[in-house]
Amino acid sequence: MRPPLDGPFDAAMQFFTPDLYTRFNSDDDDVADQANEDSEDAIRAYRARLADIQVRLTDQAMQLRNLCLHDAELLSAAHVSNAWAGNGTAGQDAITLTLRLDDNVYNLVYSLSARISESPPITGHPFSPVCMLWMYDEVDLASEAGGAFVHRILWSDGRVVAIPFTSVIIMVAPLEPPTNIAEDRLMFAT
Amino acid sequence: MTTVATPPTIHEATLGGNGAVIKGAVIDLSQAATIRSRGGEIVVCGPDLGANRRLAGLIERNANGATQRCIPHESAGPHALPHFQPKLRPPKGHTFYETATRRAF
């Protein structure tokens, strides 16, 4: 029997917090100036954290850390229980995020190490409930014991989603429609 | 003795590696709004953070209405600049601005 996932995981940005982003967007010059300094501190602190844990990040986690998906629109989030099970073995839960950024579609497929958690949306400027755009993200160890990671994402509606994972696959496909493919060769053509 | 503040300048811009913003020709407010409404990149340069930020925000609002101001994206690279952009896309692009420690090339 598949063991239940631990969690929920703490859904709080550690560096690029909703509060920092709100102050950064302030119309008050003094508040915005202070937030500018605080944002530099946050960037330095995040880089220092990444430097500390770099040797413990897998290649996949490093790829995720280097991915810049700011402004990407969330098209879907599909959770699959007991994914990749076979031969009588239990499978890990997985979630696939599908995002659109410029002329590409990104699929991020995470094997979950614990339950996903999320904070509630935030009402008011600079956040907006109109659509879900990727704002800022942080990759970290899920625990100091290592072996699992957490990807925290701040969305444009102020929600923070924490995805604890052991592995992640990143797929990118261009949005341009295929050319020179005969219609009868399209498997799903109607 | 009074100090004369250096006003910010507006430039066409392109994106380089590691988040770098490369400034091009100087443009005026009207040209900047046109470039931004078409999804291009511009950058506001100068020594005064507040003046740069206010001008960048004015351009983006003139061009695209409701805006948001974004912290430099760490994952874009060490040279990334803060910027304004439309609250809802499209258009693409950004109105970048310089700070005391982050400069266009």
Interface residues (C-beta under 8 A of the other chain):
Chain A: F16 L20 Y21 F24 N25 D29 A32 D33 N36 S39 E40 A42 I43 Y46 R47 R65 N66 L67 C68 H70 D71 E73 D102 P126 S128 V130 C131 L133 M135 Y136 D137
Chain B: L49 G50 R53 Q68 R69 C70 I71 P72 H73 E74 S75 A76 P82 Q85 K87 L88 R89 K92 T99 T101
